[in-house]
Amino acid sequence: MILGLTIILILVLFMPFTIKIVERNLEIFLFIMGVAAAFISGVFDKSLLMKALEDPIHITLAVLIAGLVFRWLQKPIEKGITGTSNAMPFRLFLALVVIVLGIISSIITAIIAAIVLVAVVSVLRLDRKSEIRLVVLACFSIGMGAALTPIGEPLSTIATSKLNEDFFYLLRLIGPDVIPAVIIFGILAAVLITPKKSSNGLSSKLEKESYFKIFIRSFNIYLFVMALTLLGAGFEPFIEKYLLGLSPLVLYWINMISAVLDNATLAAAEISPAMDGPTIKAILLGLLISGGMLIPGNIPNIIAAGKLNITSLEWARFGVPVGLIAMIAYFIVILTMS
């Protein structure tokens, strides 16, 4: 059993990063791996199937509704962005974009926050360097802020479900650590980004999404979360054997691999109700911070980079140093509190 789960884990960790067809069909691949893991562990039964069908419902509905609302209100939203950016100091506007999107992503979902971010960037006159910095900092903020509620992103959905906790559990557990980080990313945006001299006559480069794309994205999120539920259940024996006894500080650094892998996948494999609060916090912080370092690490990164044509190298040049500094800073925080 352990050998089979180890093989599945290796496939899940490396195939999406190395094989294009797997990367393009990640949800289907993870679903197949999740079913295989559940069968190998002997945990696939009716109750697990019902749980896997129910877990994605809330985040899927949130993504669908928010996507439809944004489509219907895209023009007013873009006009509001232009008016707001002209009505206040530009650096303050940038800071507020990063902070507000980070906080509300826990309600509107990380995916919709990323779409709003793309809309903001598309109407601003920024040079390429500043545009990339704004996107990276905002995606760090969104990726961390979305984890405060179960509907924010798949990681928080999976974590809350696996731990059998209430809606506000993650807010209580990591909120005091995440919210200051969101504010700091906003301050960094105000300091590190330089606007172009002219800010008049801004126009959007963002095309309106079709209903088909909105529904397909919602279905993909449903399948993605369902797959992660199955993976999490299937990997319970693996977790009990190899991870439960590790120091939270070791798990924190191990989770830097979420820079190249979706952090929800790792959360599904690692988190267990048998773990204590400090261990769960260390796991989550390691996943959330490093998830912003490279494009494959988080859903908002993938959406924003894809729509704005940001390459992996462009992202890494700024995202990796920022992520490493944040990892070191929070490691010190964890040390002082342990």
C-alpha positions, 0 to 999 in steps of 0.5 A, a space after each residue: 500500500 505504502 509503495 503504491 501511495 508513494 508512486 501516486 505522490 511522485 506522479 502528483 508532484 512532478 507530472 503536472 510540472 513536466 508534462 504539458 498534457 497533464 498540466 492542461 488537464 490537471 483536474 482530470 489527472 488529479 481525479 484519477 490519482 485521487 480515485 487510485 489513492 482511495 482504492 489503494 488505501 481501501 477507504 473508497 466507500 459510499 461515505 467518502 464518495 458523498 463527501 467528495 461530492 459535497 465538499 466542492 459545492 460551496 466554492 463552486 457556487 461562489 465561483 459561478 455566481 461571482 463569475 456571472 456578476 463580474 461578467 454582467 458588471 464588467 464595464 461599470 467595474 472598469 469605469 470604477 477602477 479608472 475613476 478611483 485610481 484618478 481620485 486618490 494618490 496612485 500609490 495609495 490606490 495600488 496599496 488598497 488594490 493589493 490589500 482589499 483583494 487579499 481580504 475579500 478573496 476569502 469571500 469572492 474566492 481567489 479566482 474571482 479576485 484574480 480576475 478583478 486583479 487582471 481587470 485592474 491591471 488592464 486599465 492602468 498605465 504601468 510599465 512592464 516591470 511595475 505591472 509584473 510587480 503589482 500582479 505578483 504582490 497581489 497574488 501573494 496577498 490573494 493566495 494568503 487572504 483567500 485561505 481565511 474561509 472555506 470558500 476562498 480557495 481549494 486549499 481552505 476548502 480541503 483543510 476545513 473539511 479534513 479537520 471537520 472544523 467550522 467556517 471561521 476556524 482558519 480565520 482564528 488559526 492563521 488570521 493573525 498571521 495572514 492579515 498583517 502579511 496582506 497589509 505588508 504586500 500592499 505597502 510594498 506595492 505602494 513603495 516598489 511600483 512606479 506609475 507612468 506619468 500619464 494616467 488619462 484615457 485609460 482603456 481596458 485590454 480585457 475581453 468579456 468572458 463567455 458564459 461557456 468559459 464561466 461554467 467550464 471554470 466552475 466545473 473544473 473547480 468542482 472536479 479539482 476540489 473533489 479530486 483533492 478530497 479523494 487524494 486527502 482520504 487516500 493519503 491518510 495512511 502515508 501521512 500517519 506513517 511519515 508526517 505526523 511525527 515531523 517537527 512543524 518547523 521541518 514541515 514548514 520548509 518542506 512545503 516550499 515545494 508548493 512554489 512549483 505545485 498547487 498548494 491545495 494538492 499538498 494540503 490534501 496530502 499532508 493535513 490530518 485531524 490528528 495534528 495539533 494547531 501549531 503543526 497545522 499552522 506551520 503547514 498552512 503558512 509554508 504552503 500559502 507563502 511559497 505558493 506565490 513564488 512561481 506561477 504553478 504554485 497557486 490558482 490566482 498566479 496561473 489566471 493572472 499570468 495567463 491573461 497578462 502573458 507573464 512568463 515563468 522567468 518574469 514571475 520568478 525574478 520578483 516572486 522568488 526573492 519576495 517569497 524567500 524573504 517572507 518565508 524567513 520572516 514567518 519562520 522567525 515568527 513560528 520560532 518565537 511562538 513555539 
